[in-house]
């Protein structure tokens, strides 16, 4: 398999389509572990389609599937490092799941 970092936009989009189908099959087969692994692959593939310049350190972002906000401190590759709202622990998230938060 070609690493996501070497895939073209079209290849990444096709990979995501195939992974979404696999995730659906895993969900129907009641395989939550497999479903979670596939979801992570989708998130990483989406991260390679995301322009890292849209993720600004010091800004807060909504996160797919989460109610808390995530404040980005810095980027390393396709990973955003920062802290969840009201937490002190440094965490990393793929940039493909970050959504600009509305102004507070």
Residue frames as a rotation matrix with the C-alpha (Angstrom) as fourth column:
UNK 1
0.577 0.817 0.000 0.00
0.817 -0.577 0.000 0.00
0.000 0.000 -1.000 0.00
UNK 2
-0.193 -0.577 0.794 1.17
0.521 -0.746 -0.415 3.50
0.831 0.334 0.444 -0.82
UNK 3
-0.591 -0.029 -0.806 1.65
0.766 -0.334 -0.549 5.76
-0.253 -0.942 0.220 2.24
UNK 4
0.510 0.857 -0.075 -1.01
0.810 -0.507 -0.293 8.48
-0.289 0.089 -0.953 2.50
UNK 5
0.294 -0.463 -0.836 1.73
0.008 -0.874 0.486 11.10
-0.956 -0.150 -0.253 2.28
UNK 6
-0.770 -0.637 0.014 2.59
-0.032 0.060 0.998 9.87
-0.637 0.768 -0.067 -1.25
UNK 7
-0.280 0.760 0.587 -1.00
0.893 0.430 -0.132 9.64
-0.353 0.487 -0.799 -2.56
UNK 8
-0.881 0.128 0.456 -2.59
0.166 -0.818 0.551 12.19
0.443 0.561 0.699 -4.86
UNK 9
-0.686 0.698 0.204 -5.78
-0.670 -0.497 -0.551 13.96
-0.283 -0.515 0.809 -3.85
UNK 10
0.113 0.757 -0.644 -7.79
-0.893 0.362 0.268 11.59
0.436 0.544 0.717 -6.07
UNK 11
-0.314 -0.310 -0.897 -6.12
0.016 0.943 -0.331 8.51
0.949 -0.118 -0.291 -4.56
UNK 12
-0.999 -0.046 0.022 -6.83
-0.017 -0.094 -0.995 9.77
0.048 -0.995 0.093 -1.04
UNK 13
-0.365 0.931 -0.007 -10.47
-0.915 -0.360 -0.181 10.46
-0.171 -0.060 0.984 -1.88
UNK 14
0.164 0.373 -0.913 -10.84
-0.584 0.783 0.215 6.94
0.795 0.498 0.346 -3.32
UNK 15
-0.682 -0.487 -0.545 -9.13
0.165 0.624 -0.764 5.45
0.712 -0.611 -0.345 -0.26
UNK 16
-0.873 0.414 0.258 -11.56
-0.432 -0.409 -0.804 7.30
-0.227 -0.813 0.535 2.02
UNK 17
0.015 0.920 -0.392 -14.54
-0.975 0.101 0.200 6.03
0.223 0.379 0.898 -0.02
UNK 18
-0.010 -0.084 -0.996 -13.29
-0.173 0.982 -0.081 2.44
0.985 0.172 -0.024 0.31
UNK 19
-0.901 -0.379 -0.214 -12.60
0.148 0.194 -0.970 2.84
0.408 -0.905 -0.119 4.03
UNK 20
-0.567 0.776 0.275 -16.08
-0.810 -0.467 -0.354 4.25
-0.147 -0.424 0.894 4.64
UNK 21
0.279 0.645 -0.711 -17.53
-0.723 0.629 0.287 1.13
0.633 0.434 0.641 3.00
UNK 22
-0.342 -0.495 -0.799 -15.30
0.180 0.800 -0.573 -1.10
0.922 -0.340 -0.184 5.15
UNK 23
-0.961 0.002 0.276 -16.35
-0.257 -0.365 -0.895 0.81
0.099 -0.931 0.352 8.26
UNK 24
-0.111 0.994 -0.012 -20.00
-0.989 -0.110 0.101 0.27
0.099 0.023 0.995 7.38
UNK 25
0.255 0.141 -0.957 -19.42
-0.291 0.955 0.063 -3.47
0.922 0.263 0.284 6.93
UNK 26
-0.716 -0.586 -0.380 -17.57
0.212 0.337 -0.917 -3.66
0.665 -0.737 -0.117 10.25
UNK 27
-0.741 0.517 0.429 -20.44
-0.670 -0.527 -0.523 -1.83
-0.045 -0.675 0.737 11.98
UNK 28
0.261 0.891 -0.373 -23.01
-0.892 0.370 0.258 -4.25
0.368 0.265 0.891 10.53
UNK 29
0.159 -0.293 -0.943 -20.82
0.016 0.956 -0.294 -7.20
0.987 0.032 0.157 11.59
UNK 30
0.954 0.224 0.198 -20.74
-0.161 -0.173 0.972 -5.90
0.252 -0.959 -0.129 15.18
UNK 31
0.331 -0.921 -0.205 -16.95
0.906 0.371 -0.204 -5.58
0.264 -0.118 0.957 15.12
UNK 32
0.980 0.174 -0.092 -16.36
0.194 -0.935 0.298 -2.39
-0.034 -0.310 -0.950 17.16
UNK 33
0.300 -0.943 -0.146 -12.58
0.195 -0.089 0.977 -2.84
-0.934 -0.322 0.157 17.34
UNK 34
-0.359 -0.383 0.851 -12.27
0.874 0.181 0.450 -3.14
-0.327 0.906 0.269 13.58
UNK 35
0.549 0.660 0.513 -14.64
0.775 -0.631 -0.017 -0.22
0.313 0.407 -0.858 13.10
UNK 36
0.860 -0.262 -0.438 -12.48
0.100 -0.755 0.648 1.99
-0.500 -0.601 -0.623 15.36
UNK 37
-0.161 -0.966 0.202 -9.29
0.421 0.117 0.899 1.08
-0.892 0.230 0.388 13.45
UNK 38
-0.199 0.162 0.967 -10.93
0.977 -0.051 0.209 1.91
0.083 0.985 -0.148 10.13
UNK 39
0.847 0.531 0.008 -12.26
0.524 -0.838 0.155 5.22
0.089 -0.127 -0.988 11.54
UNK 40
0.449 -0.767 -0.457 -8.69
0.099 -0.466 0.879 6.16
-0.888 -0.440 -0.134 12.52
UNK 41
-0.446 -0.595 0.668 -7.48
0.721 0.203 0.662 5.37
-0.530 0.777 0.339 8.99
UNK 42
0.306 0.649 0.697 -10.22
0.898 -0.440 0.016 7.60
0.317 0.621 -0.717 7.58
UNK 43
0.910 0.050 -0.413 -9.21
0.262 -0.839 0.477 10.40
-0.322 -0.542 -0.776 9.95
UNK 44
-0.013 -0.989 -0.147 -5.56
0.217 -0.146 0.965 10.16
-0.976 -0.020 0.217 8.90
UNK 45
-0.379 -0.074 0.922 -6.42
0.915 0.119 0.385 10.04
-0.139 0.990 0.023 5.19
UNK 46
0.668 0.688 0.284 -8.63
0.705 -0.707 0.056 13.14
0.239 0.163 -0.957 5.64
UNK 47
0.623 -0.494 -0.607 -5.70
0.243 -0.616 0.750 14.84
-0.744 -0.614 -0.264 7.36
UNK 48
-0.474 -0.827 0.303 -3.61
0.540 0.000 0.842 14.56
-0.696 0.562 0.446 4.20
UNK 49
-0.137 0.513 0.847 -6.42
0.908 -0.278 0.315 16.38
0.397 0.812 -0.428 2.35
UNK 50
0.814 0.444 -0.374 -6.46
0.575 -0.705 0.415 19.17
-0.079 -0.553 -0.829 4.95
UNK 51
0.284 -0.704 0.651 -4.31
0.240 -0.605 -0.759 22.24
0.928 0.371 -0.003 4.40
UNK 52
0.016 -0.320 -0.947 -2.20
0.979 0.198 -0.051 22.56
0.204 -0.927 0.316 7.57
UNK 53
-0.879 -0.349 0.324 -2.16
0.319 -0.937 -0.144 26.34
0.354 -0.023 0.935 7.09
UNK 54
-0.062 0.937 0.343 -5.84
-0.195 -0.348 0.917 26.36
0.979 -0.010 0.204 8.09
UNK 55
0.665 0.199 -0.719 -4.91
0.597 0.436 0.673 25.06
0.448 -0.878 0.171 11.56
UNK 56
0.142 -0.582 0.800 -3.52
-0.181 -0.810 -0.557 27.99
0.973 -0.066 -0.220 13.51
UNK 57
-0.415 -0.352 -0.839 -1.77
0.756 0.379 -0.533 27.50
0.506 -0.856 0.109 16.85
UNK 58
-0.986 0.067 -0.151 -3.57
0.057 -0.718 -0.693 29.34
-0.155 -0.692 0.705 19.65
UNK 59
-0.441 0.880 -0.177 -6.99
-0.815 -0.310 0.489 28.79
0.376 0.360 0.854 18.05
UNK 60
-0.513 0.394 0.763 -9.75
-0.388 0.686 -0.615 26.55
-0.765 -0.612 -0.199 19.37
UNK 61
-0.668 0.266 -0.694 -11.38
-0.628 0.298 0.719 23.91
0.398 0.917 -0.032 17.20
UNK 62
0.413 0.779 0.473 -14.43
-0.831 0.534 -0.154 21.73
-0.373 -0.329 0.868 17.42
UNK 63
-0.763 -0.646 0.011 -13.64
-0.608 0.723 0.328 18.04
-0.220 0.243 -0.945 16.93
UNK 64
-0.189 0.693 -0.696 -15.76
-0.641 0.450 0.622 15.51
0.744 0.564 0.359 15.02
UNK 65
0.162 0.384 -0.909 -17.73
0.272 0.868 0.415 13.44
0.949 -0.314 0.036 17.52
UNK 66
-0.521 -0.403 -0.753 -16.76
0.830 -0.032 -0.557 15.55
0.200 -0.915 0.351 20.56
UNK 67
0.638 0.764 0.100 -18.59
0.692 -0.625 0.360 18.20
0.337 -0.161 -0.928 22.52
UNK 68
0.528 -0.529 -0.664 -15.43
0.406 -0.530 0.745 19.78
-0.746 -0.663 -0.065 23.98
UNK 69
0.944 -0.307 -0.119 -13.18
-0.283 -0.570 -0.771 22.21
0.169 0.762 -0.625 22.14
UNK 70
0.536 -0.843 0.043 -9.50
0.797 0.522 0.303 21.54
-0.278 -0.128 0.952 21.43
UNK 71
0.891 -0.299 -0.342 -6.92
-0.325 -0.945 -0.021 24.36
-0.317 0.130 -0.940 21.54
UNK 72
0.767 -0.625 0.144 -3.99
0.550 0.526 -0.648 23.77
0.329 0.577 0.748 19.19
UNK 73
0.669 -0.645 -0.370 -0.52
-0.009 -0.505 0.863 24.60
-0.743 -0.574 -0.344 20.50
UNK 74
-0.241 -0.758 -0.605 1.55
-0.775 -0.225 0.590 23.38
-0.584 0.612 -0.534 17.54
UNK 75
0.857 0.455 -0.242 1.52
-0.497 0.604 -0.623 21.14
-0.137 0.654 0.744 14.48
UNK 76
-0.365 -0.906 0.216 3.83
-0.629 0.411 0.659 18.27
-0.686 0.105 -0.720 13.65
UNK 77
-0.988 0.049 0.147 3.06
0.145 0.636 0.758 16.77
-0.057 0.770 -0.635 10.25
UNK 78
-0.425 0.903 0.065 -0.65
-0.075 -0.107 0.991 16.00
0.902 0.416 0.113 10.08
UNK 79
0.005 0.378 -0.926 -1.01
0.907 0.387 0.163 15.98
0.420 -0.841 -0.341 13.86
UNK 80
0.116 0.108 0.987 -2.21
-0.244 -0.960 0.134 18.93
0.963 -0.257 -0.085 15.94
UNK 81
-0.401 -0.309 -0.862 -0.86
0.760 0.413 -0.502 18.98
0.511 -0.857 0.069 19.48
UNK 82
-0.468 0.296 0.833 -2.83
-0.392 -0.914 0.104 20.83
0.792 -0.278 0.544 22.10
UNK 83
-0.991 0.134 -0.027 -5.19
0.069 0.323 -0.944 20.60
-0.118 -0.937 -0.329 25.03
UNK 84
-0.289 0.957 0.003 -8.83
0.724 0.217 0.655 19.76
0.626 0.191 -0.756 25.45
UNK 85
-0.007 0.432 0.902 -11.01
-0.322 -0.855 0.407 22.44
0.947 -0.288 0.145 26.99
UNK 86
0.590 0.246 0.769 -10.51
-0.766 -0.129 0.630 22.48
0.254 -0.961 0.112 30.78
UNK 87
0.929 -0.370 -0.008 -7.65
0.355 0.884 0.304 19.93
-0.106 -0.285 0.953 30.70
UNK 88
0.582 -0.790 -0.194 -3.91
-0.640 -0.592 0.490 20.30
-0.502 -0.161 -0.850 31.19
UNK 89
0.095 -0.540 0.836 -2.76
0.213 0.831 0.513 17.09
-0.973 0.129 0.194 29.46
UNK 90
-0.289 -0.288 -0.913 -1.11
-0.805 -0.443 0.395 17.59
-0.519 0.849 -0.104 26.06
UNK 91
0.181 0.444 0.878 -2.86
0.200 0.857 -0.475 15.49
-0.963 0.261 0.066 23.38
UNK 92
-0.804 -0.419 -0.421 -2.47
-0.346 -0.246 0.905 14.93
-0.483 0.874 0.053 19.64
UNK 93
0.246 0.906 0.345 -5.26
0.122 0.325 -0.938 14.75
-0.962 0.273 -0.030 17.06
UNK 94
-0.476 -0.320 0.819 -5.20
0.832 0.138 0.538 14.28
-0.285 0.937 0.201 13.28
UNK 95
-0.834 0.087 -0.545 -5.87
-0.105 -0.994 0.003 17.66
-0.542 0.060 0.838 11.64
UNK 96
-0.864 0.496 -0.086 -8.54
-0.011 0.152 0.988 16.13
0.504 0.855 -0.126 9.39
UNK 97
-0.169 0.847 -0.504 -11.03
0.863 0.374 0.340 15.98
0.476 -0.378 -0.794 12.27
UNK 98
-0.594 -0.090 -0.799 -10.61
0.581 -0.735 -0.349 19.61
-0.556 -0.672 0.489 13.40
UNK 99
0.082 0.720 0.689 -13.39
0.897 -0.355 0.264 22.05
0.435 0.597 -0.674 12.59
UNK 100
-0.777 -0.371 0.508 -12.96
0.163 -0.899 -0.406 25.82
0.608 -0.233 0.759 13.13
UNK 101
-0.381 0.630 -0.677 -14.90
0.909 0.121 -0.399 26.74
-0.170 -0.767 -0.619 16.27
UNK 102
0.385 0.556 0.737 -17.35
0.613 -0.751 0.246 29.60
0.690 0.357 -0.630 16.09
UNK 103
-0.545 -0.590 0.596 -16.14
-0.025 -0.699 -0.714 32.77
0.838 -0.404 0.366 17.83
UNK 104
-0.216 0.446 -0.868 -17.01
0.912 0.409 -0.017 32.79
0.347 -0.796 -0.496 21.53
